[in-house]
Amino acid sequence: MTRTISKSKLKANMLRIFREIEESGEKLIVTDRNRPTLVIHPIKTKRKVDEVFAPYRGKMQILEEDINAPSSEDWEALQ
């Protein structure tokens, strides 16, 4: 859900609001006289490869065969 806030309310509570946006990751639309003027959103940081695949470490097996080669099931389907 995207929140909206007026410029005056943003100015009065800017640090608190910025911290909330950083934690929640949601967008904030800033209005001026009820007209949207700005969008504020956190910058997403890229995760390291080790961090992304950590839950799968030790749970996967790499087979030393050509994954593009047809299996015996594929050959049977063609006959």
N, C-alpha and C positions, 0 to 999 in steps of 0.2 A: 504494500500500500504506500502511495506517495503522499507525503504531508505537504501542506502549504502554510506559509507564514508571511505576514506583512514585513516590509523593510524595518519599520519602527520596532516591532517585537523582536526581530532578528538582532537588531542593534543592541537592544537592552539585554539580551540573553545569549549573545553570540558564542562564547566559550562553552557554555553548557550544551547548546544545541550542536556545535561542532563535535563535541565528545560523543553525544548521542548518535550522530550520523556515522562517526567512525566505528562505533560498536555495532550498530544495527545494520549498516551497509545500505540503508535505504536512501532514496533521493529526497530532496527538499526543494520545493518550488517556492521562490520568493516573489511576492506580489507587490505592486505599487498601485494604489487606488483600485484594488481588486483585479488588476490586470497582471498576468504572469510576466515577469521580466528576467528572472534568473533561475537556473537549476544548479543546485549544489549536490554533489555526490562524492563519496570517497574514491580514491584511486585504488584499484585492485592490484595487489602485488602478486607477482608470479611466484608460484611455489617451485621448490627444487624438485628434480626428478626423484631423488631418494625419498622425499617427503610424500610425494604423490603415490609411489608404489610401495611404501612401507607396510601397509596392511596386507599386501599380497606376498611379501617376502617369505620364502620357504613353503608356499602353498601352490606354486606353479611348477610345471615341469617342461623343460625345453627338449623337444624330440629332435634328433639328428636326422631328419628326413626332409625331403623336398615337399614343402606344403603346397606347391603348385602342381605336383604330380597327381594324376587321377588315382583314386583309391580303387580297390577291387569292386566296391559297390558301384562306382561310377561306370566301370567297364561293363558290369552286368546289366546296368540300365540301358546301355547303348545297344545291346544285342537283341 
